[in-house]
């Protein structure tokens, strides 16, 4: 791998509203691949470049997003601004145990046309030259059928040119017309994935796998499979070897939003810097344990 890798993360950032116990709403921004991009940039330090690939509107919220991303060191050259469109919005409601419920307003979000605009042709062509392309199950859902097919062809070309494809499964049933439609979309891209960062509960919900062994058995040819299991031991299969890395315990969980995204970012950053799978999982646990003690998706630097 290039010592200064070029990394692109594809997906959606939304307006985030945190519903506080007082009844107040705290506004910020978040989205699974955007969360991962920010944490990846922070974890990599001076190593490589991290670009975010999405579509936004021409409104003030979209302006503020781009400003925040630039301040975090993310590249904006692959961000489309679509006139008259808006980003999606979601609200986080958190219970006394730190578990969260999401309410979404995203059906007309600009990202749904990310790969169907005239500008998408040059963006997709450029993606194939990146060292790492990262996307998620939510990316698959919001891009739609045409966008997914164009993404798939780009993943194939990326790997042909020597790049790596990284996938976080992040299955959200409400984003899909049916579980069968989601399964079909996932199966089409999983064959082009090098590193899979899988949440075990999502694998159970989507494919019905009974346990971790069934998950690993489902991806026999994948180079690296990381099974995220919340507060339980993280399981990894890499180059034929197996690893189990315990999570770090915290005294009080405040908000589990972005726990998996931050784990994935720190894991990938460690691997890109030459860390072993065990060291990478420990880095993932370390960052996630900090994130879940702070409200919202992105903790202060």
ABEGO torsion letter per residue (X at the ends): XBABBBBBBBEBBBBBBBBBAAGBBBBBBBEAAAAAAAAAAAAAEABEBBBBBBBBBABAAAAAAAAAAAAAGBBAAABBBBBGBBBBBBBBBBBAAGBBBBBBBAAABAAAAAAABAAAAAAAAAAAABABBBBBAAAAAAAEAAAAAAAAAAAAAAAAAGBBBBBBAGBBAAABABAAAAAAAAAAAAAABABBBBBAAAAAAAAGBABAAAAAAABAABABBBBBAEABBBBBBBGGBBBBBBBBBBABBABABGAAAAAAAAAAAAAAAGBBAAAAAAAAAAAAAAAAABBEABBBX
